[in-house]
């Protein structure tokens, strides 16, 4: 009986090893990914503003990058009077209003008579590019964290599976396949028949 279970035991041990190996790989990749995000952000020397949640701190983590992106959006909205990029016109107007205009006939003209682009709308282009990069760093950091959590979960699953498999292996090794033959204590039928005939 034990020999018939041996392939299942070996398969369980192999599955356990594979789970632990994948878990370890996921853990290492997650740690390396988060470290890469941190190093890349730190190289940019971005310092949190006084009105941010990280005043005076160098942005060097995904959560700090998101905090900086949030405060940059806040500053841009303040500059545009609460208007987003899509709510403003392409050209500046003579009154300098942030809303601007998309009507070239109403646009402010330069010395050559060409319409002047809306500087506040252009500010949104820069803000969007920078905050997208910061939010991408935050996303990458979260993916790295997820990889770490999954790595630990896989390793624990593999270890637990291995313990159960080895436990079944030892239990199976101790089970005897043949039970001892019990002695027949009842009298033989022939002897019993003779006794009745007397």
Buried (B, 14 or more C-beta within 10 A) or exposed (E): EBEEBEEEBEEBBEBBEEBBEBBBEBBEBBBEBBEBBBEBBEEBEBEBBEEBBBEEBBBBBBBBBBBBBBBBBEBBBEBBEEBEBEBBBBBBBEEEBBBBBEEEEEBBEEEEEEBBBBEBBBBBEEBBEBBEBBBBBBBBBBBBBEBBEBBBBBBEBBBEBBEEBBEBBEEBEEEEEEEEEEEEEEEEEEEEEEEEEE
